C-alpha cells in the first residue's frame, strides 16, 4: 500500500493551531499510514496516541518507528478504522482523520466518529482531503486552510451534536 504522508507545510500549520492545547491530550490517529501526525502529536506534548492502521505491513513499520523513537505512550492497532470505532470504548481529545483520498470515506468516518462514543465533550477533529470538504451541522469549523491541492480543517463538536459532558479541559482554548 502506498503511503501519502501529510505534507510538511500542512503539518506545520496544524500543529501551530494545536500548540496552545495539545499538551496532555489523548489522541487517535485513524488511518495512521506513516504515523506522521501521531508521532508529531507525541513530540508536541500529547499524553498518548493510538494509531489505527489496517495494513499489517504499515502497522509493523509504525511499531518499529515507535521502538526507535522510544515512544512509550503510543498504541499501534492493526484494524479497520470503522471497526475500531465500533468496538473501542476509549475516549479521545483529538482525532486525526486522514483517510486514503481515493476511498471517499471522510464524511462517513466523521459521522461514525461522532456516534461512536470515542470523543470527549470538547474534542477536536482534524480532517484532510484532496478536495473541498463538505460541512456537517454536527461539527463547527474552528480553523480551515488549503495548501496546494490539500484541504484541511480543525473541527469542534457543534452544540446538539456534542457527546456527553465530561468536563474536558479544552474549553475556550480555540
Helices and strands as residue ranges (DSSP letters): H 8-18, E 26-30, H 36-43, E 48-52, H 56-68, E 74-77, H 81-87, E 92-97, G 101-103, H 106-116, E 119-129, E 139-147, E 150-157
